[in-house]
């Protein structure tokens, strides 16, 4: 699903903030991407959703070498990726329902099915009473849940979540993690970037640890299934 070989990340003419990152994420796997703020977690996610090219090394996504992708191929690959951004990136002129429905409508799903699935998912994330609300009327935590629902509604092949529990309380955060796990059980490869050690400790998944410019793969606890 995702292959990094000796990947380096650099912005401008500065030094590489990540050096020699090499790891493989198998289809259907679940990984936490952990490290302190500013360690480079978001940069690794940007490489995975094709908004950043490596300064060195090779990134392979869905069996395709990113450096060899033609510009017209990128939108097609991105449709297979669900992304939860830290800044949500909701469309302010659309309701919660219409924001979440976007991936399904782009894919040509019948409107009756769109409304059924979107309404059910918004109810699951605790927003049943805010289906028709616009982003400006929602709290930060509510906007985050809308963004998460939009990212998962089409059951992407790869889900990338950047601090998805950062604006919600622990009970909602755990519920959202269960949503990611259910999606993972259906075959989606999941990568969750977080510095919330309470969340990481509660769920037994492998970790990609970013420390001092390096990326290290850490296995799940021995009692993992």
ABEGO torsion letter per residue (X at the ends): XBBBBGBBBBBEABBBABBGBBBBBBBGBBBBBBEBBGAGAAAAAAAAAGABBBABEBBBBGGBBAAABBAAAAAAAAAABBBBBAAGGBBAABBAAAAAAAAAAAAGBBAAAAAAAAAAAAAAAGAAAAAABBAAABBAAAAAAAAAAAAAAAGBABBBBBGAAAABBAAAAAAAAAAAAAAAAAGBBBBBBBABAAAAAABBBBBBBBBGGBBBBBBBBAABX
